[in-house]
């Protein structure tokens, strides 16, 4: 392949993306659409073959159309050969997962270390390796030493960090038009390479570029996620207080949102956060702080996590109360399985945790989700599943909304009343119109509301 000229520059770097999961596939596809030649590399041959055939192996609005466009342009291809990646690329983005370790709260860096080692072993010329994965502070220094040790080009290979800030359901927008770009670099050359790799984004949108040292860049993502998790758990802690006093947490949140110092984003009470980022990132951050001897500074993150988990048990309590004090034999319609709408991701999904807790308490639970059904069935085969929201609610004693998909918000409570056994609903996400449902004769309950 020849390198296409990018507008305003004579040449553009060729890019590789190591790891083609949610982050990597999105990054590779979007960068190719922006005009770069891109090679996506993964050890999972099946995943590579699906992407090369034009199939996105997860749900993300808008991404399948961009994948087809990128493939048709000839600028994007996928493979499994690290030697080919090293020969092809000028800038190598490492986008592999950092799950929670199986035996502790620490981040498991096995995949990052392996990906960097396999790439570096084949780097025989000057190149830039860029970490995008969320890692504990200090990882970049460790990986720099690894690269210099194993790469044939030695210290000619530099390492930088460019943390990702993708929101599932908005990943295309967040890649093509991010609210900021963070460059953690150790040299002016590394900064210039990153600027070249993101030039179309900056030129199109004037995206702020924040240049900093490597440790600070590593901290940006985990610090941001910890702040968001804290804000979510704060309003859910207030929901607990509201439940004890008869106050309304929705009205409270609305009043707080008018304070410009606080704002209303992520101040929405409900079932709490889940997914593959916030829960494991705050635990890993707390663990790393303890390793560094500053664990006392972030002890509050333990309570943030605990508040979040308590919301799941409290939702079960609300369902039990509506069911008459016992869940034994109660028929429950569980609307939602994904951890958030516009995603099929069920990692640490509060919705499925609640469904399992309800079943363990003796309820007959039927789950429906617009996109996450296949993933849910594989992970939780003990649950029952329906083909639609109405089917899930048929003869239900209680309907519980667990993921705030638009189609659930738009259900007509009068029509739904015709299929359920009892008009009882628990709104685990504060997504339904309480007045509308109450006027249709439904008993309505939500966390933190009288």
C-alpha positions in Angstrom: 0.0 0.0 0.0 1.1 3.5 -0.6 0.7 6.1 2.1 -2.1 8.6 1.1 -1.4 12.3 1.5 -3.4 13.9 4.3 -4.8 17.4 3.7 -2.4 20.1 4.9 0.5 17.6 5.1 2.7 15.8 2.6 2.6 12.4 4.2 0.6 10.7 7.0 2.0 8.0 9.3 0.8 4.4 8.7 -1.0 3.1 11.7 -1.4 -0.3 13.4 -3.9 -1.1 16.0 -2.9 -4.0 18.3 -6.1 -5.6 19.7 -9.4 -5.4 17.9 -11.9 -5.6 20.7 -14.3 -2.7 21.4 -11.6 0.0 21.7 -9.2 -1.3 19.0 -11.8 -2.1 16.4 -13.5 1.3 16.8 -10.1 3.1 16.7 -8.9 1.2 13.6 -12.2 1.7 11.7 -12.5 5.4 12.5 -8.8 6.2 11.7 -9.2 4.5 8.3 -12.3 6.5 7.6 -10.3 9.6 8.5 -7.8 8.8 5.7 -5.0 6.8 7.2 -3.8 3.4 6.1 -4.5 1.1 9.1 -3.7 -2.5 9.9 -5.6 -4.1 12.8 -3.8 -7.0 14.5 -5.2 -9.5 16.9 -4.3 -13.0 18.2 -8.0 -14.1 17.8 -8.2 -15.2 14.2 -12.0 -15.5 14.4 -12.4 -11.9 15.4 -10.0 -10.8 12.6 -11.9 -12.8 10.0 -15.2 -11.4 11.1 -13.9 -7.8 10.9 -12.3 -8.4 7.5 -15.6 -9.8 6.3 -17.4 -6.5 7.3 -18.9 -7.8 10.6 -18.6 -5.8 13.8 -18.5 -8.4 16.6 -20.3 -6.2 19.1 -23.1 -3.7 19.1 -22.2 0.0 18.5 -24.4 2.4 16.6 -22.9 3.6 13.3 -19.8 1.4 13.4 -20.9 -1.3 10.9 -21.5 1.3 8.2 -18.1 2.8 8.9 -16.4 -0.6 8.8 -17.8 -1.2 5.3 -16.7 2.2 4.2 -13.2 1.7 5.5 -12.9 -1.8 3.9 -14.2 -0.6 0.6 -11.7 2.3 0.6 -8.8 -0.2 0.7 -7.2 1.7 3.6 -8.2 -0.9 6.3 -7.2 -4.5 6.7 -6.8 -7.0 9.5 -4.3 -9.7 10.3 -2.6 -11.7 13.0 1.1 -11.2 12.1 3.1 -9.0 14.5 6.1 -9.0 12.1 3.8 -7.6 9.4 2.5 -5.0 11.8 6.1 -3.9 12.7 7.1 -3.6 9.1 3.9 -1.8 8.1 3.3 0.8 10.8 5.0 4.1 11.9 2.7 4.6 14.9 1.4 1.5 16.8 -1.6 1.9 19.0 -1.9 -0.8 21.8 -5.6 -1.3 22.5 -5.8 -4.6 24.4 -7.9 -5.2 27.5 -6.9 -4.7 31.1 -9.5 -6.7 33.0 -9.5 -7.0 36.8 -7.1 -9.7 38.0 -8.7 -12.9 39.0 -7.2 -12.9 42.5 -7.2 -9.2 43.5 -8.6 -5.7 42.6 -5.4 -5.0 40.5 -5.5 -4.6 36.8 -4.4 -7.6 34.9 -1.6 -6.4 32.5 -0.9 -9.8 31.0 -2.4 -8.8 27.6 -0.7 -5.4 27.5 2.7 -6.8 28.3 2.3 -9.7 25.8 1.1 -7.4 23.0 3.9 -4.9 23.5 6.6 -7.6 23.7 5.4 -9.4 20.5 5.3 -6.1 18.6 8.6 -4.8 20.0 10.4 -8.0 19.1 9.9 -7.1 15.5 10.6 -3.4 15.5 13.8 -2.9 13.7 13.4 0.8 12.8 12.4 4.0 14.6 8.7 3.9 15.5 6.3 5.1 18.2 4.3 2.6 20.4 1.2 4.3 21.8 -0.7 2.8 24.7 -4.4 3.5 24.8 -5.4 0.9 27.3 -6.4 1.9 30.8 -3.4 1.0 33.0 -2.1 1.7 36.5 0.3 4.6 36.7 3.9 3.5 36.2 3.0 1.0 33.5 4.4 3.2 30.7 7.8 3.2 32.4 7.8 -0.5 32.7 6.8 -1.0 29.1 9.4 1.5 27.9 12.1 -0.6 29.5 10.6 -3.7 28.0 10.6 -2.2 24.5 14.2 -1.0 24.7 15.3 -4.4 25.9 13.6 -6.6 23.2 13.3 -4.3 20.2 16.1 -4.7 17.6 15.9 -1.0 17.1 16.4 -0.5 20.9 16.0 3.1 22.1 15.0 4.2 18.6 11.6 3.0 19.6 9.7 5.4 21.8 6.6 4.8 23.9 3.7 7.3 24.5 0.3 7.2 26.2 -2.9 8.4 24.6 -5.8 7.3 26.9 -9.2 6.6 25.4 -12.4 8.2 26.6 -15.0 6.2 24.7 -18.6 6.0 25.9 -20.4 2.9 24.7 -23.2 3.9 22.4 -21.2 7.0 21.4 -17.9 5.5 20.5 -17.8 6.8 16.9 -18.6 10.3 18.0 -16.0 10.1 20.8 -13.3 8.9 18.3 -14.0 11.2 15.5 -14.8 14.3 17.6 -13.4 13.8 21.1 -13.7 16.5 23.8 -9.9 16.4 24.3 -6.8 14.5 23.2 -4.2 13.6 25.9 -0.7 13.0 24.7 1.7 11.5 27.3 5.1 11.8 25.7 8.8 11.8 26.5 10.1 13.7 23.5 9.1 16.3 20.9 9.4 13.7 18.2 6.8 11.5 19.9 4.5 14.5 20.2 4.8 15.3 16.6 4.0 11.8 15.6 0.9 11.8 17.6 -0.1 15.2 16.2 0.3 13.8 12.7 -1.8 10.7 13.7 -4.7 12.9 14.9 -4.3 15.9 12.6 -7.6 15.3 10.8 -9.5 15.3 14.1 -7.8 18.5 15.3 -8.2 20.2 12.0 -11.9 19.4 11.6 -13.0 20.2 15.2 -10.3 22.2 16.9 -10.0 19.5 19.5 -7.9 20.6 22.5 -4.6 18.7 22.7 -3.2 18.3 26.2 0.5 17.4 26.2 1.9 16.0 29.4 4.3 13.5 30.9 3.6 9.8 30.8 2.6 9.3 34.5 0.0 12.1 34.3 -1.4 10.8 31.1 -1.8 7.4 32.7 -3.7 8.9 35.6 -6.1 11.0 33.5 -8.5 8.1 32.6 -8.6 6.4 36.0 -9.0 9.8 37.7 -11.9 10.7 35.4 -13.6 7.4 35.9 -13.2 7.6 39.6 -14.7 11.1 39.7 -17.7 10.0 37.6 -18.2 6.9 39.8 -18.1 9.1 42.9 -20.7 11.5 41.5 -23.0 8.6 40.6 -22.6 7.0 44.0 -23.0 10.3 45.8 -26.5 10.8 44.4 -27.4 7.2 45.1 -26.2 7.7 48.7 -28.6 10.6 48.9 -31.3 8.3 47.6 -30.7 6.1 50.6 -31.2 9.1 52.9 -34.3 10.1 50.9 -35.8 6.6 51.4 -35.3 6.9 55.2 -36.9 10.4 55.3 -39.6 10.4 52.7 -37.8 12.9 50.5 -37.6 12.7 46.7 -34.1 12.1 45.3 -35.2 13.2 41.8 -36.3 16.6 43.0 -33.1 16.8 45.1 -30.9 16.0 42.1 -32.7 18.6 40.1 -32.1 21.3 42.7 -28.4 20.3 43.0 -28.0 20.4 39.2 -28.8 24.2 39.1 -25.6 24.8 41.1 -23.0 25.6 38.4 -20.3 24.1 40.7 -22.0 20.7 40.6 -23.9 20.4 37.4 -26.5 17.8 36.5 -24.5 15.3 34.4 -24.0 11.9 36.1 -26.2 13.1 38.9 -29.0 10.7 38.0 -30.1 8.4 40.8 -30.9 4.8 40.1 -29.5 1.3 39.9 -25.9 2.5 39.6 -23.0 2.0 37.2 -21.6 -1.2 35.6 -19.8 -2.2 32.5 -16.2 -3.0 31.7 -14.6 0.3 32.8 -15.9 2.1 35.9 -16.1 -0.8 38.4 -12.8 -2.4 37.6 -11.0 1.0 37.1 -11.8 2.4 40.5 -10.8 -0.9 42.1 -7.5 -1.0 40.2 -6.9 2.7 41.1 -7.4 2.0 44.7 -5.2 -1.1 44.6 -2.4 0.9 42.8 -2.6 3.7 45.3 -2.1 1.2 48.1 1.0 -0.2 46.3 2.4 3.3 46.1 1.8 3.9 49.8 -0.9 6.5 49.3 -3.9 4.3 49.7 -5.4 6.5 52.4 -5.9 9.2 49.8 -8.4 7.1 47.9 -10.1 5.1 50.6 -13.4 6.8 49.7 -13.4 4.7 46.5 -14.2 1.6 48.5 -17.4 3.3 49.8 -18.2 4.5 46.2 -18.0 0.8 45.1 -20.1 -0.4 48.1 -22.8 2.2 47.6 -23.1 1.1 44.0 -23.4 -2.5 44.9 -26.1 -1.8 47.6 -28.3 -0.3 44.9 -28.8 -3.7 43.4 -29.9 -5.3 46.6 -32.2 -2.4 47.3 -33.9 -2.8 43.9 -34.6 -6.4 44.8 -36.1 -5.1 48.1 -38.5 -2.8 46.2 -39.6 -5.6 43.9 -40.2 -7.8 46.9 -42.3 -5.1 48.6 -44.4 -4.6 45.6 -44.9 -8.4 45.2 -46.5 -8.4 48.7 -43.5 -9.2 50.8 -42.3 -12.4 49.2 -40.7 -13.3 45.9 -41.3 -17.0 46.2 -43.1 -17.9 42.9 -43.5 -14.3 41.9 -43.4 -13.7 38.1 -41.0 -10.8 37.4 -40.4 -9.2 34.0 -36.9 -7.9 33.9 -36.5 -5.2 31.2 -32.9 -4.8 30.4 -29.7 -6.9 30.5 -26.9 -4.6 29.1 -25.2 -2.3 31.6 -26.4 0.7 29.6 -28.6 1.4 26.6 -27.2 1.4 23.1 -24.8 -1.4 24.0 -24.8 -5.2 24.2 -22.1 -5.2 27.0 -23.1 -7.2 30.0 -19.9 -6.9 32.0 -20.7 -6.1 35.6 -24.2 -5.3 34.4 -26.5 -4.3 37.4 -29.5 -5.4 35.4 -28.4 -9.1 35.3 -27.2 -9.0 38.9 -30.7 -7.9 39.9 -32.3 -10.6 37.7 -30.1 -13.3 39.3 -30.8 -12.0 42.9 -34.5 -12.1 42.2 -34.4 -15.6 40.9 -32.2 -16.7 43.8 -35.0 -15.3 46.1 -37.5 -17.6 44.5 -38.9 -15.5 41.7 -39.7 -16.6 38.1 -37.7 -14.1 36.1 -38.1 -13.4 32.4 -35.5 -11.1 30.8 -35.7 -9.0 27.6 -33.1 -6.6 26.2 -33.0 -5.2 22.6 -29.4 -6.0 22.0 -27.8 -8.0 24.8 -29.9 -11.2 24.6 -27.2 -13.4 23.1 -24.5 -12.3 25.6 -26.9 -12.6 28.5 -28.0 -16.2 27.5 -24.4 -17.3 27.2 -23.5 -15.8 30.6 -26.7 -16.6 32.5 -28.3 -19.7 31.0 -30.3 -20.2 34.2 -32.5 -17.2 33.5 -35.6 -17.3 31.2 -35.7 -14.9 28.2 -38.4 -13.4 26.0 -38.5 -12.1 22.4 -40.0 -8.7 23.3 -40.8 -6.4 26.2 -44.4 -7.4 26.0 -43.6 -11.1 26.0 -41.4 -10.7 29.1 -44.3 -8.9 30.9 -47.0 -11.4 30.1 -48.7 -12.5 33.3 -46.0 -10.6 35.4 -46.7 -9.7 39.0 -44.1 -7.0 38.8 -42.3 -5.3 35.9 -38.8 -4.0 36.8 -37.0 -1.6 34.4 -33.2 -2.2 34.7 -31.7 -0.7 31.6 -33.1 2.6 30.3 -33.6 1.7 26.6 -35.8 4.1 24.7 -38.3 1.4 23.8 -39.0 0.8 27.4 -39.5 4.4 28.2 -42.0 4.6 25.3 -44.2 1.7 26.3 -47.8 2.7 26.7 -48.7 1.7 30.3 -52.4 1.3 29.3 -51.5 -1.3 26.7 -49.0 -3.0 29.0 -51.8 -3.4 31.6 -53.5 -5.7 29.2 -50.8 -8.4 29.4 -49.6 -8.3 33.1 -51.2 -10.0 36.1 -50.8 -6.9 38.3 -50.0 -3.3 37.5 -46.8 -3.0 39.5 -43.6 -1.4 38.2 -40.2 -0.7 39.7 -38.3 1.9 37.8 -34.7 1.1 38.5 -33.4 3.9 36.3 -35.8 6.8 37.0 -36.6 6.6 33.3 -40.4 6.3 33.3 -42.9 9.1 33.7 -44.3 8.4 37.2 -47.4 10.5 36.7 -48.3 8.8 33.4 -47.9 5.3 34.9 -49.7 6.2 38.1 -52.6 7.7 36.2 -52.9 4.4 34.3 -53.4 2.6 37.6 -49.9 1.3 38.2 -48.2 1.0 41.5 -44.9 2.8 40.8 -41.8 2.5 42.9 -38.3 3.9 42.3 -35.1 4.1 44.4 -35.1 7.2 46.6 -38.7 8.3 45.8 -41.6 8.2 48.2 
